[in-house]
Amino acid sequence: MSTFQENRDGYPLEGLADEEQETQIEENQEDEDDDILPSRFSISVSRTDFDVEGIVKRLRNDDIYIPDFQRAYVWKPKQASRLVESLLLNLPVPGIFLAKDSQTNKLLVLDGQQRLISVKSFYEGKFPNSRTSFSLKGVHREFEGKKYESLLDAERRQLDNSVLSATVIEPRDNNEESIYYIFERLNTGGTLLKPQEIRACIFHGNFNDLIGEMNNNEAWRNIFGNKEKNKKDQELILRFIALYFEGNNYKPSLKKFLNNFMNKNRQLNCYSQAKIEKAFIPTIEIINKCIGNKAFKGEKGFVPTFFEAVMVGIAKRLESGNIENFDEFKKQYNTILSNKNFLAISVKIRDLTNEHNLKERLRMATETFADLQ
């Protein structure tokens, strides 16, 4: 039986079963302190009215952009037609939320993508990713069946000059993290976006692209399994990279730590592609070679705390040269994952990501693998 949910634009979304089984990640691995927020955000909020013709032009030029990862266009033709009809009749329609990217000055769509795609599609004469032409359906008879090109001149001018109101949010300190939390709060309908999906949107750039490329690594795919639609596998890669380079500076929450790291290295300006690949690729490949797809698995599935600690420990060891003794490698791997003290701060407590527990995991794993030949 299908289940139905509603998105912010009010259209029921049919929940379909995934074709591929997703990797089970132990539930107690979630970041329990993610609710920690700064007491105040440094942002400016303005309200702007865009004429429809201008907003369509901005969408075409990618000056206003909707990230590819966002939920697919789900409105039915009648629903999209009613929006266009409202604009033709000069009726008010719900506003949209945009965020100004401090690096590019582009406007990111935080909320309202279904409305924007609908309007743009009407101007272009067809629905996105479809051969179906966009002619108005289920509207007043004077508009029924019309396309943009067949509107009367007066009707076209009315539509072109109609207004879409926008709330534009801009971080005052060029720190996009505040936009992350706003996006998270607007993301309240239907199938909720996960943290890494939001990061890919807010902190898009060369670093995000690199994470996507490394997520295709054959060794990593063998260990983790099928790709996650919610980018949880990419978040794990980010988690390793951030802790490898800056684990000594870690402060809770984990979500905030990952946000800050991804934001500041957005264009690979702090840590280069070469440095990141040198840390990740040899590490995941030797683990795959010695342990295979059983790596980082616990009783209930993939254990992120095992992953972060072992990956950092082995990557630190590889800084001094290759590992030749694979039997000893396996022995040390089993040693750390059976260590009672390690397990006590990795799977058996609630507060897994506080500063002490996380740093202690990294320390123990680094010391365990330090003397491998």
C-alpha positions as CSV (number, residue, x, y, z in Angstrom):
1,M,0.0,0.0,0.0
2,S,1.3,3.5,-0.9
3,T,1.7,6.1,1.7
4,F,1.0,9.8,1.1
5,Q,2.6,12.9,2.5
6,E,2.2,16.6,1.7
7,N,4.9,19.0,0.7
8,R,4.9,22.7,1.5
9,D,3.0,23.5,-1.7
10,G,0.2,21.2,-0.7
11,Y,0.6,18.4,-3.3
12,P,0.4,14.8,-2.0
13,L,3.6,12.9,-2.5
14,E,3.3,9.2,-3.1
15,G,5.9,7.3,-1.1
16,L,7.5,4.7,-3.4
17,A,9.6,1.8,-2.3
18,D,13.3,2.1,-3.1
19,E,14.5,-0.1,-5.8
20,E,17.8,-0.7,-4.0
21,Q,18.1,-1.6,-0.3
22,E,19.8,1.2,1.6
23,T,22.6,0.6,4.1
24,Q,21.4,0.3,7.7
25,I,23.1,2.8,9.9
26,E,22.8,2.3,13.6
27,E,20.2,4.6,15.0
28,N,22.0,5.5,18.1
29,Q,24.7,7.1,15.9
30,E,22.7,10.3,15.4
31,D,24.1,13.5,16.6
32,E,22.2,14.0,19.9
33,D,23.4,17.6,20.4
34,D,22.2,18.9,17.0
35,D,19.7,21.2,18.7
36,I,22.5,23.4,20.0
37,L,22.1,26.7,18.2
38,P,23.8,30.1,18.5
39,S,21.7,32.5,20.5
40,R,21.3,35.0,17.6
41,F,22.0,34.9,13.9
42,S,23.7,37.8,12.1
43,I,21.5,38.1,9.0
44,S,19.6,40.8,7.1
45,V,16.0,40.1,5.9
46,S,14.4,42.1,3.1
47,R,11.2,41.8,1.2
48,T,11.3,42.3,-2.6
49,D,8.6,42.1,-5.2
50,F,9.7,40.5,-8.5
51,D,7.7,40.9,-11.7
52,V,7.0,37.4,-13.2
53,E,8.8,38.1,-16.4
54,G,11.9,39.2,-14.5
55,I,11.9,36.2,-12.2
56,V,11.7,33.9,-15.2
57,K,14.6,35.6,-16.8
58,R,16.6,35.2,-13.6
59,L,15.8,31.5,-13.4
60,R,16.9,31.0,-17.0
61,N,20.2,32.9,-16.3
62,D,20.7,30.9,-13.1
63,D,20.8,34.1,-11.2
64,I,18.0,32.5,-9.1
65,Y,18.8,28.8,-8.9
66,I,17.1,25.7,-7.6
67,P,19.7,23.1,-6.6
68,D,19.5,19.8,-8.6
69,F,19.2,17.7,-5.5
70,Q,16.0,19.3,-4.4
71,R,12.8,17.3,-4.6
72,A,11.5,16.7,-8.1
73,Y,8.8,18.7,-9.7
74,V,5.6,17.1,-8.4
75,W,2.7,19.5,-9.2
76,K,0.0,18.2,-11.5
77,P,-1.0,20.3,-14.6
78,K,-4.2,21.5,-13.0
79,Q,-2.3,22.7,-9.9
80,A,0.3,24.6,-12.0
81,S,-2.5,26.0,-14.2
82,R,-4.3,27.4,-11.2
83,L,-1.2,29.3,-10.1
84,V,-0.8,30.9,-13.5
85,E,-4.5,31.7,-13.5
86,S,-4.2,33.5,-10.2
87,L,-1.4,35.6,-11.6
88,L,-3.5,36.4,-14.7
89,L,-6.4,37.5,-12.5
90,N,-4.0,39.6,-10.3
91,L,-4.8,37.5,-7.3
92,P,-2.1,37.2,-4.5
93,V,-0.1,34.0,-4.4
94,P,2.2,32.8,-1.6
95,G,5.6,34.3,-1.4
96,I,8.9,32.6,-1.8
97,F,12.1,32.5,0.3
98,L,15.5,33.2,-1.2
99,A,19.0,33.3,0.2
100,K,21.7,35.5,-1.2
101,D,25.0,33.6,-1.7
102,S,27.7,35.8,-0.3
103,Q,30.3,34.4,-2.8
104,T,28.4,34.6,-6.0
105,N,25.6,37.0,-5.3
106,K,23.1,34.5,-6.8
107,L,19.8,33.8,-5.1
108,L,19.2,30.3,-3.8
109,V,15.6,29.1,-3.5
110,L,14.9,28.0,0.0
111,D,11.1,27.6,-0.4
112,G,8.8,28.0,-3.3
113,Q,10.5,25.8,-6.0
114,Q,7.3,24.3,-7.2
115,R,5.7,27.7,-7.9
116,L,8.8,29.0,-9.6
117,I,9.2,25.9,-11.8
118,S,5.5,26.0,-12.7
119,V,5.8,29.7,-13.9
120,K,9.0,29.1,-15.8
121,S,7.5,26.0,-17.4
122,F,4.5,27.9,-18.6
123,Y,6.7,30.5,-20.3
124,E,8.7,27.7,-22.0
125,G,5.6,25.8,-23.1
126,K,6.2,22.4,-21.5
127,F,6.6,20.8,-18.1
128,P,10.1,19.9,-16.9
129,N,11.5,16.5,-17.8
130,S,8.4,15.8,-19.9
131,R,7.2,16.1,-23.5
132,T,3.8,17.3,-22.2
133,S,3.1,20.8,-23.4
134,F,1.9,23.3,-20.8
135,S,-1.6,24.6,-21.7
136,L,-3.8,25.8,-19.0
137,K,-6.3,23.2,-17.7
138,G,-9.1,23.4,-15.1
139,V,-9.2,27.2,-15.2
140,H,-11.7,29.9,-16.2
141,R,-13.0,29.3,-19.7
142,E,-11.3,32.5,-21.1
143,F,-7.9,30.9,-20.2
144,E,-8.7,27.2,-20.8
145,G,-6.3,25.6,-23.2
146,K,-4.1,28.6,-23.7
147,K,-0.3,28.5,-23.7
148,Y,1.9,31.5,-23.0
149,E,2.4,32.2,-26.7
150,S,-1.4,32.1,-27.3
151,L,-2.3,34.6,-24.6
152,L,-3.8,37.9,-25.8
153,D,-1.4,40.8,-25.6
154,A,-3.2,42.3,-22.6
155,E,-3.2,38.9,-20.9
156,R,0.5,38.4,-21.5
157,R,1.3,41.9,-20.2
158,Q,-0.7,41.2,-17.1
159,L,1.2,38.0,-16.5
160,D,4.6,39.5,-17.2
161,N,3.9,42.4,-14.8
162,S,2.3,40.2,-12.1
163,V,4.2,40.2,-8.8
164,L,5.8,37.4,-6.8
165,S,6.8,38.5,-3.4
166,A,10.1,37.2,-2.0
167,T,11.7,37.2,1.4
168,V,15.5,37.5,0.8
169,I,17.8,36.5,3.5
170,E,21.5,37.4,3.5
171,P,24.2,36.6,6.1
172,R,25.9,39.7,7.3
173,D,29.1,38.0,8.2
174,N,29.5,36.0,5.0
175,N,28.8,32.9,7.0
176,E,26.4,30.7,5.2
177,E,25.7,28.6,8.3
178,S,22.8,30.8,9.3
179,I,21.2,30.0,5.9
180,Y,21.5,26.3,6.7
181,Y,19.4,26.6,9.9
182,I,16.8,28.7,8.1
183,F,16.6,26.2,5.3
184,E,16.2,23.4,7.9
185,R,13.3,25.2,9.5
186,L,11.5,25.9,6.2
187,N,12.0,22.2,5.3
188,T,8.9,21.0,7.2
189,G,6.8,19.3,4.6
190,G,6.6,15.9,3.1
191,T,9.9,14.0,2.8
192,L,12.4,16.1,4.9
193,L,15.8,16.8,3.6
194,K,18.7,15.4,5.6
195,P,21.7,17.5,6.8
196,Q,24.0,16.6,3.9
197,E,21.4,17.4,1.3
198,I,21.0,20.8,2.9
199,R,24.8,21.3,3.0
200,A,25.1,20.3,-0.7
201,C,22.7,23.2,-1.4
202,I,24.0,25.9,0.9
203,F,27.7,25.1,0.7
204,H,27.8,24.1,-3.0
205,G,31.1,24.4,-4.7
206,N,34.3,22.6,-5.5
207,F,34.5,20.8,-2.2
208,N,31.0,19.5,-2.5
209,D,31.7,18.3,-6.0
210,L,34.8,16.5,-4.8
211,I,32.9,14.7,-2.1
212,G,30.4,13.6,-4.8
213,E,33.3,12.2,-6.9
214,M,34.9,10.4,-4.0
215,N,31.6,8.9,-3.1
216,N,32.0,6.9,-6.4
217,N,35.2,5.3,-5.2
218,E,35.0,1.5,-5.8
219,A,36.5,0.5,-2.5
220,W,34.1,2.9,-0.6
221,R,31.1,1.6,-2.5
222,N,32.0,-2.0,-1.7
223,I,32.3,-1.2,2.0
224,F,29.3,1.0,2.4
225,G,26.9,-0.5,-0.2
226,N,24.4,1.2,-2.4
227,K,24.4,5.0,-2.7
228,E,22.1,6.8,-0.3
229,K,19.5,9.2,-1.8
230,N,19.8,11.4,1.3
231,K,23.6,11.7,0.9
232,K,24.3,10.0,4.2
233,D,27.3,8.3,2.6
234,Q,28.6,11.6,1.5
235,E,28.2,13.0,5.0
236,L,30.4,10.2,6.3
237,I,33.1,11.2,3.8
238,L,32.8,14.8,5.0
239,R,32.9,13.6,8.6
240,F,36.2,11.8,8.0
241,I,37.8,14.6,6.1
242,A,36.8,17.2,8.7
243,L,38.0,15.1,11.7
244,Y,41.2,14.1,9.9
245,F,42.3,17.6,9.3
246,E,40.7,19.4,12.3
247,G,39.7,16.8,14.8
248,N,41.9,18.4,17.4
249,N,39.8,21.5,17.2
250,Y,36.4,19.7,17.4
251,K,33.7,21.3,19.5
252,P,30.1,20.1,19.6
253,S,27.7,19.9,17.9
254,L,28.9,17.6,15.1
255,K,26.4,19.2,12.8
256,K,27.8,22.6,13.4
257,F,31.4,21.3,13.1
258,L,30.7,19.8,9.7
259,N,28.8,22.9,8.6
260,N,31.7,25.2,9.5
261,F,34.3,22.9,7.9
262,M,32.3,22.6,4.6
263,N,31.6,26.3,4.5
264,K,35.2,27.4,5.0
265,N,36.6,24.9,2.5
266,R,33.8,25.4,0.1
267,Q,36.1,26.1,-2.9
268,L,39.0,23.9,-1.6
269,N,40.7,27.1,-0.4
270,C,41.8,25.6,3.0
271,Y,42.5,22.0,2.0
272,S,43.2,21.1,-1.6
273,Q,41.8,18.3,-3.7
274,A,45.2,16.6,-3.7
275,K,45.5,16.7,0.1
276,I,41.9,15.4,0.6
277,E,42.2,12.6,-2.0
278,K,45.6,11.6,-0.5
279,A,43.9,11.2,2.9
280,F,40.8,9.4,1.8
281,I,41.7,7.1,-1.2
282,P,44.7,5.1,0.2
283,T,42.9,4.8,3.5
284,I,39.6,3.4,2.2
285,E,41.4,1.2,-0.3
286,I,43.6,-0.6,2.3
287,I,40.6,-1.1,4.6
288,N,38.7,-2.6,1.7
289,K,41.6,-4.8,0.7
290,C,42.1,-6.2,4.3
291,I,38.6,-6.1,5.8
292,G,36.2,-5.8,2.8
293,N,32.5,-5.1,3.1
294,K,32.5,-6.2,6.8
295,A,34.4,-3.0,7.7
296,F,32.7,-0.7,10.2
297,K,29.7,-3.0,10.7
298,G,28.1,-3.6,14.1
299,E,25.2,-5.8,15.1
300,K,22.6,-3.4,13.6
301,G,24.6,-2.1,10.6
302,F,27.2,0.5,9.6
303,V,28.6,2.3,12.7
304,P,29.8,5.8,11.9
305,T,31.9,6.1,15.1
306,F,33.9,3.0,14.0
307,F,34.3,4.6,10.6
308,E,35.5,8.0,11.8
309,A,38.0,6.6,14.3
310,V,39.5,3.8,12.3
311,M,39.7,6.0,9.1
312,V,41.5,8.8,10.9
313,G,43.8,6.4,12.7
314,I,44.9,4.6,9.5
315,A,45.1,7.9,7.6
316,K,47.5,9.3,10.2
317,R,49.6,6.1,10.1
318,L,49.8,6.3,6.2
319,E,51.4,9.7,6.6
320,S,54.6,7.9,7.4
321,G,54.5,5.4,4.6
322,N,52.7,2.4,3.2
323,I,51.4,-0.5,5.3
324,E,52.9,-3.8,4.3
325,N,51.9,-6.3,7.0
326,F,48.2,-7.0,6.2
327,D,47.9,-9.7,8.8
328,E,49.0,-7.3,11.5
329,F,46.6,-4.7,10.1
330,K,43.7,-7.1,10.5
331,K,44.8,-7.9,14.0
332,Q,45.0,-4.3,15.1
333,Y,41.6,-3.6,13.4
334,N,40.0,-6.4,15.5
335,T,41.8,-5.2,18.6
336,I,40.4,-1.7,18.5
337,L,36.9,-2.8,17.7
338,S,36.9,-5.3,20.6
339,N,38.5,-2.9,23.1
340,K,35.9,-2.4,25.9
341,N,37.0,1.2,26.6
342,F,36.7,2.0,22.9
343,L,33.3,0.4,22.6
344,A,32.1,2.2,25.8
345,I,32.5,5.6,24.0
346,S,31.5,4.4,20.5
347,V,28.3,2.5,20.8
348,K,27.2,2.0,24.4
349,I,26.4,5.6,25.4
350,R,24.0,8.2,24.3
351,D,26.3,11.2,24.0
352,L,28.6,9.9,21.3
353,T,29.6,13.2,19.8
354,N,30.5,15.2,22.8
355,E,34.1,16.6,22.8
356,H,35.7,14.1,25.1
357,N,34.2,10.9,23.6
358,L,34.9,11.8,20.0
359,K,38.5,13.0,20.6
360,E,39.2,9.9,22.8
361,R,38.0,7.6,20.0
362,L,40.3,9.3,17.6
363,R,43.2,9.1,20.0
364,M,42.7,5.4,20.7
365,A,42.5,4.5,17.1
366,T,45.5,6.6,16.1
367,E,47.6,5.0,18.8
368,T,46.4,1.5,17.9
369,F,47.5,1.8,14.2
370,A,50.6,4.0,14.8
371,D,53.2,1.3,14.9
372,L,51.9,-0.8,12.0
373,Q,54.6,-1.9,9.6
